[in-house]
């Protein structure tokens, strides 16, 4: 069974920044957020590859579904958060 609590802290931080601000992530985290399994495995290092199930569990259980799941959803989320930040600064 996969446990979102076993997601590495640095990966959680990158995912949480994406959720909060829409900031771009590294290629590995982007592939996870885009639900691109093949790319995520290809980009994972030796530490994160065996933890991939826990990382996906973190996304599934802990972050809003509109901000991940496909390339389009990730891009839309970044645009949405960018627009929200622009509105706040006006």
C-alpha positions in Angstrom: 0.0 0.0 0.0 1.3 3.5 -0.8 1.4 6.1 1.9 1.5 9.8 1.1 3.4 10.4 4.4 6.3 8.6 2.8 6.7 11.1 0.0 10.1 12.8 0.4 10.1 16.2 1.9 11.8 17.9 -1.0 9.3 16.5 -3.4 6.4 17.5 -1.2 7.9 21.1 -1.1 8.1 21.3 -4.9 4.5 19.9 -5.3 3.2 22.3 -2.6 4.9 25.3 -4.3 3.2 24.3 -7.6 -0.2 24.1 -5.8 0.3 27.5 -4.0 1.9 29.5 -6.7 1.9 27.6 -9.9 5.7 27.9 -10.1 7.4 25.5 -12.5 8.9 22.4 -11.1 11.8 20.2 -12.1 11.2 17.6 -14.9 10.6 14.7 -12.6 7.9 16.5 -10.5 6.3 17.9 -13.7 6.0 14.4 -15.1 4.4 13.2 -11.9 2.0 16.1 -11.9 1.2 15.5 -15.6 0.5 11.9 -14.7 3.1 10.8 -17.3 4.3 7.5 -15.8 6.9 6.7 -18.4 8.5 10.2 -18.2 8.4 10.1 -14.4 10.2 6.8 -14.2 12.7 8.0 -16.8 13.4 11.2 -14.9 13.5 9.7 -11.4 16.8 9.3 -9.6 17.8 6.2 -7.7 16.2 7.6 -4.5 12.8 8.7 -5.9 12.2 5.8 -8.4 11.2 3.3 -5.6 9.1 6.0 -3.9 7.1 7.0 -7.0 3.9 5.3 -5.6 4.2 7.3 -2.4 4.7 10.5 -4.4 1.6 9.8 -6.5 -0.3 8.9 -3.3 0.6 12.4 -1.9 -0.8 14.0 -5.1 -3.9 11.9 -5.0 -4.6 12.4 -1.3 -3.2 15.8 -0.4 -3.5 18.3 -3.3 -6.5 19.6 -5.2 -7.4 17.5 -8.3 -7.6 20.5 -10.7 -3.9 21.2 -10.3 -2.6 17.8 -11.5 -3.5 14.8 -13.7 -2.5 15.9 -17.2 -0.3 18.3 -19.0 -3.3 20.5 -19.8 -4.4 20.5 -16.2 -0.9 21.5 -14.9 -0.7 24.3 -17.5 -4.2 25.6 -16.7 -3.3 25.6 -13.0 -0.2 27.6 -13.6 -2.2 30.1 -15.7 -4.9 30.3 -13.0 -2.5 30.9 -10.2 -0.6 33.4 -12.3 -3.8 35.3 -13.0 -4.7 35.2 -9.3 -1.3 36.7 -8.3 -1.7 39.4 -10.9 -5.2 40.3 -9.5 -3.7 40.5 -6.0 -1.0 42.9 -7.0 -3.3 45.3 -8.8 
